[in-house]
Amino acid sequence: MVLLLASLALATPPTLQVVYTARFDLDAAGDGMCEMTKLCDCTATYVGKGTEVHRDDGRVTFQGSFAQKSSDCHDTFAIWVPADGEAFHTLRFADGALTEWVVHDQASGHARLASGMKAAGQFWINELAQPWPFTKAKVEQTDGSDLGGLMKVQVAHTLELTLP
């Protein structure tokens, strides 16, 4: 019994690995203004990892790192990354499904912000609809926006989560 308790106490907490990629595709008007605006089709990839520090009925939070791995994008398209590389990753789930991933700079900053997330040290992807729990999950989403009425951009998001 003592050996079992000792092995449980020494058990390694679960870890998370994250790879997030955003591919930006500007419309024809945007492509035509690429040289002038420096806003061009591009790809940015971010990586992170963490060790579990909190678990309850609706979320798991991991403490670790988050950084930009590569990018050929203008800073306009950059998401929040911590200056010191240290971050928290929160996975939120409900009814047996992963619903969102939030990367944030403070342990208490796990609630998804509706606006100002970059300034507040946060980035998130929601509507993940992946079975929970999982070992590996890959989510692909596409959305778009209007950039000042001059051009439109489509963004293809790919989020890969691994719980080894």
C-alpha positions as CSV (number, residue, x, y, z in Angstrom):
1,M,0.0,0.0,0.0
2,V,2.8,2.4,0.9
3,L,4.5,1.6,-2.4
4,L,1.3,2.3,-4.4
5,L,0.9,5.7,-2.6
6,A,4.5,6.6,-3.3
7,S,4.2,5.7,-7.0
8,L,1.0,7.8,-7.2
9,A,2.7,10.7,-5.6
10,L,5.6,10.5,-8.0
11,A,3.4,10.1,-11.1
12,T,4.0,12.6,-13.8
13,P,1.1,15.0,-14.3
14,P,-0.4,15.0,-17.8
15,T,1.2,17.1,-20.4
16,L,-0.1,19.0,-23.5
17,Q,1.6,19.8,-26.8
18,V,0.0,22.5,-29.1
19,V,0.7,23.4,-32.7
20,Y,-1.5,26.3,-34.1
21,T,-1.1,27.4,-37.7
22,A,-2.9,30.3,-39.4
23,R,-2.9,30.7,-43.2
24,F,-4.0,34.1,-44.4
25,D,-5.3,34.4,-48.0
26,L,-6.1,37.9,-49.3
27,D,-8.6,38.4,-52.1
28,A,-7.5,39.8,-55.5
29,A,-7.6,43.4,-54.2
30,G,-5.4,42.5,-51.3
31,D,-3.0,40.6,-53.6
32,G,-2.8,43.7,-55.8
33,M,-1.9,45.9,-52.8
34,C,0.6,43.4,-51.3
35,E,3.7,45.4,-52.3
36,M,2.4,48.6,-51.0
37,T,0.7,47.5,-47.7
38,K,3.0,44.6,-46.9
39,L,-0.1,42.6,-46.1
40,C,0.3,39.5,-48.2
41,D,-0.8,35.9,-48.3
42,C,1.2,34.2,-45.5
43,T,1.4,31.5,-42.9
44,A,2.3,31.7,-39.2
45,T,2.9,28.7,-36.9
46,Y,3.0,28.7,-33.1
47,V,4.0,26.0,-30.7
48,G,3.4,25.4,-27.0
49,K,3.4,22.8,-24.3
50,G,2.5,22.5,-20.7
51,T,2.0,20.4,-17.6
52,E,-1.4,20.1,-15.9
53,V,-1.9,22.5,-13.0
54,H,-5.7,22.5,-12.6
55,R,-8.6,20.2,-13.4
56,D,-12.3,20.5,-12.7
57,D,-15.5,19.4,-14.3
58,G,-15.3,21.9,-17.2
59,R,-11.6,22.6,-17.8
60,V,-8.0,21.5,-17.6
61,T,-5.2,24.1,-17.4
62,F,-1.6,23.5,-18.2
63,Q,1.4,25.7,-17.4
64,G,4.3,25.8,-19.8
65,S,5.3,27.7,-23.0
66,F,3.9,29.3,-26.1
67,A,6.0,30.9,-28.9
68,Q,5.9,31.7,-32.6
69,K,7.8,29.0,-34.5
70,S,7.7,30.5,-37.9
71,S,6.0,33.3,-39.9
72,D,6.2,35.2,-43.1
73,C,3.3,37.4,-42.0
74,H,3.1,41.2,-41.3
75,D,2.8,42.0,-37.6
76,T,-0.9,42.9,-38.3
77,F,-1.6,39.2,-38.5
78,A,0.4,38.2,-35.4
79,I,-1.5,36.8,-32.4
80,W,-0.5,37.3,-28.7
81,V,2.6,35.4,-27.6
82,P,4.3,35.9,-24.2
83,A,7.5,38.0,-24.3
84,D,9.1,35.5,-21.8
85,G,7.7,32.4,-23.6
86,E,5.8,31.3,-20.5
87,A,2.0,30.7,-20.9
88,F,-1.0,28.7,-19.7
89,H,-3.2,26.6,-21.9
90,T,-6.7,25.9,-20.9
91,L,-8.9,23.3,-22.6
92,R,-12.6,23.7,-21.9
93,F,-15.1,20.9,-22.5
94,A,-18.8,20.0,-22.0
95,D,-21.0,17.0,-22.6
96,G,-18.0,14.8,-23.6
97,A,-16.6,17.3,-26.2
98,L,-13.7,19.7,-26.2
99,T,-15.2,23.1,-26.9
100,E,-12.3,25.6,-26.8
101,W,-8.5,26.1,-26.3
102,V,-7.3,29.3,-24.6
103,V,-3.7,30.3,-24.3
104,H,-3.2,33.0,-21.7
105,D,-0.5,34.8,-19.7
106,Q,-2.0,34.5,-16.2
107,A,-3.3,31.4,-14.4
108,S,-6.6,33.2,-13.7
109,G,-6.9,34.5,-17.3
110,H,-8.6,31.3,-18.6
111,A,-12.0,32.8,-19.4
112,R,-12.3,33.6,-23.1
113,L,-12.3,37.4,-23.8
114,A,-14.7,38.8,-26.4
115,S,-12.4,41.7,-27.3
116,G,-9.0,43.0,-26.5
117,M,-7.4,39.6,-26.2
118,K,-4.0,40.5,-27.6
119,A,-3.6,43.4,-25.2
120,A,-4.8,41.2,-22.3
121,G,-2.4,38.4,-23.1
122,Q,-4.7,35.9,-24.6
123,F,-5.7,34.0,-27.8
124,W,-8.3,31.3,-28.3
125,I,-10.1,29.0,-30.7
126,N,-13.6,27.8,-30.0
127,E,-16.3,25.6,-31.5
128,L,-13.8,22.7,-31.5
129,A,-16.3,19.9,-31.2
130,Q,-13.7,17.2,-30.5
131,P,-14.5,14.1,-28.4
132,W,-13.2,14.4,-24.9
133,P,-10.9,12.9,-23.6
134,F,-8.5,12.4,-26.5
135,T,-4.9,11.6,-27.1
136,K,-4.6,13.6,-30.3
137,A,-7.0,16.1,-31.8
138,K,-6.8,18.2,-35.0
139,V,-9.3,20.9,-35.8
140,E,-9.4,22.9,-39.0
141,Q,-11.6,26.0,-39.3
142,T,-11.9,28.8,-41.8
143,D,-13.2,32.3,-41.3
144,G,-12.9,35.7,-43.0
145,S,-13.0,39.4,-42.4
146,D,-12.9,42.7,-44.1
147,L,-9.8,44.7,-43.7
148,G,-10.9,48.3,-43.7
149,G,-13.2,47.9,-46.6
150,L,-10.3,47.7,-49.0
151,M,-9.7,44.0,-49.1
152,K,-10.9,40.7,-47.6
153,V,-8.9,37.9,-46.0
154,Q,-9.8,34.3,-45.4
155,V,-8.0,32.6,-42.5
156,A,-7.5,28.9,-42.3
157,H,-6.9,27.8,-38.7
158,T,-5.3,24.5,-37.8
159,L,-5.0,23.5,-34.2
160,E,-3.3,20.3,-33.2
161,L,-3.4,19.1,-29.6
162,T,-1.6,16.1,-28.2
163,L,-1.9,14.7,-24.7
164,P,0.9,12.1,-24.8
